[in-house]
Amino acid sequence: MNSLLEHKLKKVTDEILADCRADSRTHRIGEMFLPSRSKIVALLDLTRQVLFPGFFGHKKLTDDIMPLHVGHLLMELAANLSEEIYHCFCAYQRCDTCGEMAPCRHRAGDPAPCRKRAADLAVRFLEEIPAIRKLVALDAQAAYDGDPAAKSIDEVIYCYPGFYAIGVYRVTHVLERLGVPLMPRIMSEYAHQVTGTDIHPGARIGKGFFIDHATGVVIGETTEIGDNVKIYQGVTLGAKSFPKDERGRVIGGTKRHPTIEDNVTIYANATILGGDTVIGEGVTVAGNTFIAESVTSDSLVASEAPRLKVRRKKARAKRSET
């Protein structure tokens, strides 16, 4: 290696190591390794195969082999889910004393309690799959009923990005409720990457939810959405501002995002902000609308249409005069 290059690389190495020693937040030296993102994404694929037998996995199914097929998938899902939940516990747990999130300290002792807890939570998640399946079936029907371009339920399940994002949300919400750290956010951010839809696992969303076109939708952690709600691309359900503690850090655990009641339709690029904001039952929110206060039921909310100015292009006008 060129001696000058070697000298420069050593200098950069020393600077990186010195910075790591000075700031422990940006390295994990001596800590348990983080869970595998690729294996957690694979868990989503396995879960979809369980939720929608015959749609994914490239396997022709019959009534005779269905019990064996589903049972095998559940066994595989249980084992892999338990292992990744265990690694999530190792990487990230809330301290019982200070409340901060930090790596698990069992590496100095017995990992068995964490492994047992992970296995228990994996089983509890599997027990929720029938309920998740009922919800995503209603979501698929809502998409088919709400989109005249949809040719079939099969098309919705197999192709629609908004439906995929909602399905991932249904899974992550259960994991979040069960207290699994890190994994729900890894899953939801993967769905965000592939669909452009960002749904926090902590949001509460009712039955028959439909996101049309999906791209650019943001649904915050404390959002509450009722039944039979339909939203379009670019909709933001966000916070007005974030309250901070005496150290200037954002305070969690407060209601920061709006409540959307049953049978609401929100058109493209609408923004609705605030934990005290309630959009009443049956409201229609027009596109490009900004809302930061509550709206009573059965209302139509729209911004005043801007005035359009139309004039002839100069070049074309000159040609017509000759």
C-alpha positions in Angstrom: 0.0 0.0 0.0 1.2 3.5 -0.8 2.8 4.9 2.4 1.1 8.2 2.1 -2.3 6.6 1.7 -1.6 4.2 4.6 -0.7 7.2 6.8 -3.9 9.0 5.8 -6.1 6.0 6.5 -4.5 5.5 9.9 -5.2 9.1 10.7 -8.9 8.7 9.7 -9.1 5.4 11.7 -7.7 7.1 14.8 -10.2 10.0 14.4 -13.1 7.6 14.1 -12.0 5.6 17.1 -11.5 8.7 19.2 -14.9 10.0 18.3 -16.5 6.6 19.2 -14.8 6.6 22.6 -16.1 10.2 23.2 -19.7 9.5 22.1 -21.0 6.0 23.1 -24.4 6.7 21.4 -23.1 6.0 17.9 -21.4 2.6 18.3 -22.2 -0.8 19.9 -18.8 -2.0 20.9 -19.1 -4.8 23.4 -22.9 -4.9 23.1 -25.1 -7.7 21.9 -25.6 -7.6 18.1 -28.7 -6.0 16.6 -31.5 -8.1 15.1 -31.3 -9.0 11.4 -33.4 -6.6 9.2 -33.4 -9.1 6.4 -34.7 -11.9 8.7 -37.4 -9.6 10.1 -38.5 -8.7 6.5 -38.7 -12.4 5.8 -41.0 -12.8 8.8 -43.4 -10.4 7.0 -43.3 -12.6 4.0 -44.0 -15.7 6.1 -46.9 -13.9 7.9 -48.4 -12.9 4.5 -48.3 -16.6 3.4 -50.3 -17.5 6.6 -52.7 -14.7 6.2 -53.4 -15.3 2.5 -52.8 -19.1 1.7 -52.2 -19.6 -2.0 -51.4 -16.0 -2.8 -47.7 -16.0 -1.9 -45.1 -18.7 -1.7 -45.6 -20.2 -5.2 -47.3 -23.3 -4.0 -50.5 -24.7 -5.4 -52.8 -25.6 -2.5 -55.7 -28.0 -2.1 -58.0 -28.7 0.8 -56.1 -31.9 1.5 -52.7 -30.3 2.0 -54.0 -27.0 3.6 -53.7 -28.2 7.2 -50.2 -29.5 6.7 -49.1 -26.4 4.8 -50.5 -23.8 7.3 -49.2 -25.9 10.2 -45.7 -26.0 8.7 -45.8 -22.2 8.1 -46.9 -21.5 11.7 -44.1 -23.7 13.1 -41.5 -21.9 10.9 -42.9 -18.6 11.8 -42.9 -19.4 15.6 -39.3 -20.5 15.6 -38.0 -17.5 13.5 -40.2 -15.0 15.2 -39.0 -16.2 18.7 -35.4 -15.9 17.7 -35.7 -12.4 16.3 -37.8 -11.1 19.2 -35.0 -12.5 21.4 -32.4 -10.5 19.5 -34.6 -7.4 19.7 -34.7 -7.8 23.5 -30.9 -8.1 23.5 -30.5 -5.0 21.5 -33.2 -2.7 23.0 -35.1 -2.7 26.2 -36.6 -0.1 28.5 -34.7 0.2 31.8 -37.0 -0.5 34.8 -35.0 2.1 36.8 -34.6 5.1 34.6 -37.1 4.4 31.8 -34.4 4.9 29.0 -34.1 2.4 26.1 -30.8 0.5 26.3 -29.3 -2.9 25.4 -30.3 -5.8 27.6 -27.8 -6.6 30.3 -28.4 -10.3 30.5 -25.2 -11.0 28.6 -23.5 -10.9 32.0 -25.8 -13.5 33.3 -28.4 -16.0 32.1 -30.2 -15.4 28.7 -32.9 -18.0 29.5 -35.5 -15.6 30.8 -35.3 -13.4 27.7 -35.5 -16.5 25.4 -38.6 -17.7 27.3 -40.2 -14.3 27.1 -39.5 -14.1 23.4 -41.0 -17.6 22.8 -44.1 -16.7 24.9 -44.6 -13.5 22.8 -44.1 -15.3 19.6 -47.0 -17.7 20.6 -49.2 -14.8 21.7 -48.6 -13.2 18.3 -49.6 -16.4 16.4 -52.8 -16.5 18.5 -53.6 -13.1 17.1 -53.3 -14.1 13.5 -57.0 -15.2 13.0 -58.1 -11.7 14.2 -55.5 -10.0 12.0 -56.8 -12.1 9.0 -60.4 -10.9 9.6 -59.3 -7.3 9.7 -57.2 -7.5 6.5 -60.0 -9.2 4.7 -62.3 -6.2 5.6 -59.5 -3.9 4.4 -59.3 -5.8 1.1 -63.0 -5.5 0.6 -62.9 -1.8 1.4 -60.3 -1.3 -1.3 -62.3 -3.3 -3.8 -65.5 -1.4 -3.0 -63.8 2.0 -2.9 -61.7 1.8 -6.1 -63.6 1.5 -9.4 -60.2 0.5 -11.0 -60.0 -2.6 -8.9 -60.9 -5.7 -10.9 -61.0 -8.2 -8.0 -60.1 -8.8 -4.4 -57.2 -10.9 -5.7 -55.8 -7.8 -7.5 -56.1 -5.8 -4.3 -54.3 -8.4 -2.1 -51.6 -9.1 -4.7 -50.9 -5.7 -6.1 -52.1 -2.7 -4.1 -49.4 -0.9 -2.2 -51.8 0.8 0.2 -53.2 -2.6 1.1 -49.7 -3.9 1.7 -48.9 -1.0 4.0 -52.1 -1.6 6.0 -51.4 -5.3 6.3 -47.9 -4.6 7.7 -49.5 -2.1 10.1 -52.0 -4.7 11.3 -49.0 -7.0 12.1 -46.8 -4.3 13.7 -49.6 -3.0 15.8 -50.0 -6.4 17.5 -46.3 -6.7 18.0 -46.2 -3.1 19.5 -49.1 -3.9 21.8 -47.4 -7.1 23.0 -44.3 -5.0 23.9 -41.9 -6.3 21.3 -39.1 -3.6 21.0 -37.6 -2.5 17.7 -39.2 -5.1 15.4 -42.4 -3.2 14.7 -40.5 -0.1 13.6 -38.2 -2.2 11.4 -41.2 -3.7 9.7 -43.1 -0.4 9.3 -40.1 1.4 7.9 -39.6 -1.4 5.4 -43.2 -0.9 4.3 -42.5 2.8 4.1 -39.6 2.1 1.8 -41.5 -0.1 -0.6 -44.9 1.7 -0.6 -44.2 5.4 0.3 -46.7 5.0 3.2 -45.6 5.7 6.7 -47.9 4.2 9.4 -46.6 4.2 12.9 -47.3 0.8 14.6 -48.8 2.7 17.6 -51.7 4.2 15.7 -55.1 2.8 16.3 -57.0 2.0 13.1 -60.5 0.5 12.8 -62.1 -1.9 10.3 -62.4 -1.4 6.6 -59.5 1.0 6.1 -58.5 2.0 2.6 -55.5 4.0 1.3 -55.9 4.8 -2.4 -52.6 5.1 -4.3 -50.7 5.1 -1.0 -47.7 7.3 -1.9 -46.8 10.0 0.6 -49.3 9.1 3.3 -48.1 9.7 6.9 -50.1 8.5 10.0 -48.5 9.4 13.3 -48.1 7.3 16.5 -51.1 8.6 18.5 -53.6 8.8 15.5 -57.0 7.2 16.1 -59.0 6.2 13.0 -62.5 4.8 13.1 -64.2 2.3 10.9 -64.7 2.6 7.1 -62.3 5.5 6.6 -60.8 6.2 3.1 -57.8 8.4 2.5 -55.9 9.3 -0.6 -52.2 9.8 -1.5 -50.3 12.6 0.2 -52.5 12.8 3.3 -50.7 13.7 6.6 -52.2 12.9 10.0 -49.6 14.7 12.1 -48.8 16.8 15.1 -48.9 20.5 15.5 -45.8 20.8 17.7 -43.9 18.6 20.1 -43.9 19.5 23.8 -40.5 19.3 25.3 -39.1 18.5 28.8 -36.6 20.7 30.8 -33.7 19.2 28.8 -35.3 20.2 25.5 -36.2 16.6 24.5 -39.6 15.8 22.9 -42.0 14.4 25.5 -43.5 11.1 24.4 -46.8 9.5 25.6 -49.0 12.4 24.8 -51.9 12.6 22.3 -50.2 14.5 19.5 -52.1 13.3 16.4 -55.7 13.7 15.3 -58.8 11.5 15.8 -60.7 10.5 12.6 -64.1 9.1 13.3 -66.1 6.5 11.3 -67.0 6.9 7.6 -64.6 9.8 6.9 -63.1 10.4 3.4 -59.9 12.5 3.2 -58.8 13.4 -0.3 -55.3 13.9 -1.7 -52.6 16.1 0.0 -54.9 17.1 2.9 -53.0 17.8 6.2 -54.7 17.3 9.6 -52.8 18.2 12.7 -53.1 18.1 16.5 -54.0 15.7 19.3 -57.1 17.7 20.1 -58.3 17.7 16.5 -61.3 15.5 15.9 -62.8 14.9 12.4 -66.4 13.9 13.0 -68.3 11.0 11.6 -69.1 11.2 7.9 -66.9 14.2 7.2 -65.4 14.7 3.7 -62.1 16.6 3.6 -61.3 18.0 0.2 -57.8 17.8 -1.3 -55.0 20.2 -0.4 -56.8 21.2 2.8 -55.0 22.2 6.0 -56.9 21.5 9.2 -55.8 22.2 12.8 -59.1 22.3 14.6 -62.0 19.9 15.0 -64.8 19.5 12.4 -68.3 18.5 13.3 -69.9 15.4 11.8 -71.4 15.2 8.3 -69.5 18.3 7.1 -67.6 19.0 3.9 -64.3 20.8 4.5 -62.6 22.5 1.5 -60.2 25.4 1.0 -61.4 28.2 -1.2 -60.4 27.5 -4.8 -57.5 29.7 -6.0 -58.1 31.9 -9.0 -56.5 30.7 -12.1 -54.9 33.1 -14.6 -54.9 31.8 -18.2 -53.3 33.8 -21.0 -52.2 33.0 -24.5 -48.5 32.3 -25.1 -46.7 35.3 -26.7 -45.2 33.3 -29.5 -48.5 31.8 -30.5 -50.3 35.2 -30.3 -47.7 36.8 -32.6 -48.1 34.0 -35.2 -51.8 34.4 -35.2 -51.5 38.1 -35.9 -49.4 37.6 -39.1 
